[in-house]
Amino acid sequence: ITNRMPEFGRFLMEFDVRYKKNAVVVGKEVADDLFGSANPINKEISIGRSRFRVAGVMEEQGGNTFGGPNFDRQVFVPITTFVKSFGGRRFSDVDIAVKAPQIGSLDDLEYEVIGEMRKIRKLRPAEDDNFSINKLDSLLGAFNSIVGAVVGIGLLVTSIALFVGGIGVMNIMFVSVTERTREIGIRKAIGAKQRSILMQFLFESAAICMLGGLIGVLISAGIAAALSGAGIMQAKLSPGIMIASIVISVLVGVFAGLVPAFKGARLDPIDALRYE
């Protein structure tokens, strides 16, 4: 349902429920607190007055960004074992999670769940539902709106940063062309072509931006590692994003260096040699 899988061992199985096995699957923080770096699989822990054998350890999730439960501090036991060990067959608060095959089928699934719940609770057609169903489509819509706004703001800020950075690189390259005017004149006087001078300045501009992109990727990777290490959230940089960042940086460098490079390539060698 939640797309969470054990990092070590296994999750609870049907025979654990059927035979009321004292098996438990623990969160990552629980395993670290109880066993440290040792292998917790098949080790015993106490929950209340009952002993349970660790069957698996869930993969690390990190803290819940929206203030929900910390999944890394949860433990899972078979429902039948819970009733046997802690007593009581009636529960005042039971949540059942159901996963739709796709978002578009939420309404159909809701009607199906209502029918099954009424059947389980033996409700007559005239009787009202004595249960409630909470759909996450409204929450999902709000979440998507927030994500869309964050992505939009991020793209706007990134675009402004790239534009300002490109202007800065362009100014640097203009200064470089001006300071190397005599060098350009000498190169042209001994036979250098406009194309070679153009490519030289474009390469320098792209190299400057690529270096900036690499530094940005390293800083981002460090921040992501710090957030994950502190348990604030699971943040990772995919190789695709890192490669795309560097490629975009290089493209910005090429476009920012076009005008200065053309200016340097089109300098008249006689005027360039006279430049002081």
TAQUIQUI-V825274 format. One record per backbone hydrogen bond with DSSP energy under -0.5 kcal/mol. CO is the residue of the C=O (numbers start at 1). NH is the residue of the N-H. If there is no record, write none. Layout:
BEGIN
[[CO,NH] [CO,NH]]
END
This chain:
BEGIN
[[5,59] [8,57] [13,16] [13,17] [14,18] [15,19] [16,21] [17,20] [21,23] [22,53] [23,78] [24,55] [24,56] [25,76] [26,58] [27,31] [28,32] [29,33] [30,34] [31,35] [31,36] [32,36] [35,38] [38,40] [40,43] [43,54] [45,52] [47,50] [50,47] [52,45] [53,24] [54,42] [55,10] [56,26] [57,7] [57,8] [63,65] [64,67] [69,71] [70,73] [71,74] [72,29] [72,30] [74,27] [76,25] [78,82] [79,83] [80,84] [81,85] [82,86] [83,87] [95,97] [98,100] [102,105] [103,106] [105,109] [106,110] [107,111] [108,112] [109,113] [110,114] [111,115] [112,116] [113,117] [114,118] [115,119] [116,120] [117,121] [118,123] [119,122] [124,127] [133,135] [136,140] [137,141] [138,142] [139,143] [140,144] [141,145] [142,146] [143,147] [144,148] [145,149] [146,150] [147,151] [148,152] [149,153] [150,154] [151,155] [152,156] [153,157] [154,158] [155,159] [156,160] [157,161] [158,162] [159,163] [160,164] [161,165] [162,166] [163,167] [164,168] [165,169] [166,170] [167,171] [168,172] [169,173] [170,174] [171,175] [172,176] [173,177] [174,178] [175,179] [176,180] [178,181] [180,184] [181,185] [182,186] [183,187] [184,188] [185,189] [186,190] [187,192] [188,191] [193,197] [194,198] [195,199] [196,200] [197,201] [198,202] [199,203] [200,204] [201,205] [202,206] [203,207] [204,208] [205,209] [206,210] [207,211] [208,212] [209,213] [210,214] [211,215] [212,216] [213,217] [214,218] [215,219] [216,220] [217,221] [218,222] [219,223] [220,224] [221,225] [222,226] [223,227] [224,228] [225,229] [226,230] [227,232] [227,233] [228,231] [231,63] [233,235] [236,238] [238,242] [239,243] [240,244] [241,245] [242,246] [243,247] [244,248] [245,249] [246,250] [247,251] [248,252] [249,253] [250,254] [251,255] [252,256] [253,257] [254,258] [255,258] [255,259] [257,261] [258,262] [259,263] [260,264] [261,265] [262,266] [264,267] [268,272] [269,273] [270,274] [271,275] [272,275]]
END
